[in-house]
Amino acid sequence: MQLSEIKKILKEYKDVFEALENYDKTRELPFQRKRIDITLSVGIINKLKKLREKTGKPISQIIEEKLK
C-alpha cells in the first residue's frame, strides 16, 4: 500500500480513527450510553413527564435531543 493511499484512508475515516484513539484513552465509545444520577427541580421533572406523554419518547432521549 502506498503512502498516498494510506493518507486517503486516514482522511476519509478521520472520525473513526479519532473515536478509536479516544477509546484507547478512556475505554468509552462516543455512541455508548451511560447511566448517571442528576438532581432536577420538581417543575422540570413534571415538564419532562408531560413531554414524554406527548411525544412517546423516553425522558433520556428528550434530553439528548435538546442538547445536540
For each residue, the residues with C-beta under 8 A, 3 or more apart:
1: 5 6
2: 5 6
3: 6 7
4: 7 8
5: 1 2 8 9
6: 1 2 3 9 10
7: 3 4 10 11
8: 4 5 11 12
9: 5 6 12 13
10: 6 7 13 14 17
11: 7 8 14
12: 8 9
13: 9 10 16 17
14: 10 11 17 18
15: 18 19
16: 13 19 20
17: 10 13 14 20 21
18: 14 15 21 22
19: 15 16 22 23 29 30
20: 16 17 23 24
21: 17 18 24 25
22: 18 19 25 26 28 29 30
23: 19 20 26 27 28 29
24: 20 21
25: 21 22
26: 22 23
27: 23
28: 22 23 32 34
29: 19 22 23 32
30: 19 22
31:
32: 28 29
33: 60
34: 28
35:
36:
37:
38:
39:
40: 44 45 48
41: 44 45
42: 45 46
43: 46 47
44: 40 41 47 48
45: 40 41 42 48 49
46: 42 43 49 50
47: 43 44 50 51
48: 40 44 45 51 52 59 62 63
49: 45 46 52 53 59
50: 46 47 53 54
51: 47 48 54 55 57 59 62
52: 48 49 55 56 57 58 59 62
53: 49 50 56
54: 50 51
55: 51 52 62
56: 52 53
57: 51 52 61 62 65
58: 52 61 62
59: 48 49 51 52 62 63
60: 33 63 64
61: 57 58 64 65
62: 48 51 52 55 57 58 59 65 66
63: 48 59 60 66 67
64: 60 61 67 68
65: 57 61 62 68
66: 62 63
67: 63 64
68: 64 65
